[in-house]
Amino acid sequence: WYYFFNYLYAIIVTIFAVAITLQLSRLVERLGEKEKK
């Protein structure tokens, strides 16, 4: 059970990391658009 929980935790952390990266990229795009205008 311990190994299964560890594996599940790793997956959750990875998903969070990907979500945060996507949000940051969107923020950067918005800032870039403001700079162009």
N, C-alpha and C positions, 0 to 999 in steps of 0.2 A: 504493500500500500504506500509506503514511504516513497518508493521510486516513482510510482504513478503520480503522486501529488507533486513531486519535484518536477516531473515532465510537464504536468498541467500548468504549473506556475511559470515555467519557462515559456510556454506557448502564450500565456496571458501577457507576460512582460513583452514578448516580441510584438504582439498585436498592438499593445499600447505604444510601443516605440514607433511602429509604422504609422499609427494614427497621428501621433505628435508630429512626426516628420511631414506628413501630408498637410497638416494644419499650418505648419511653419512655412512650407512651400507656397501655400495659398496666400499667407500673409505677405510674403516677399513679393509675390506677383502683384498684390494690391498696392503695395508701397511703390513698386516699379511703375505701375500705371499712373499713380499720383505724380511721380517725378517727371514722367513724360509730358503730362499736362502742365 
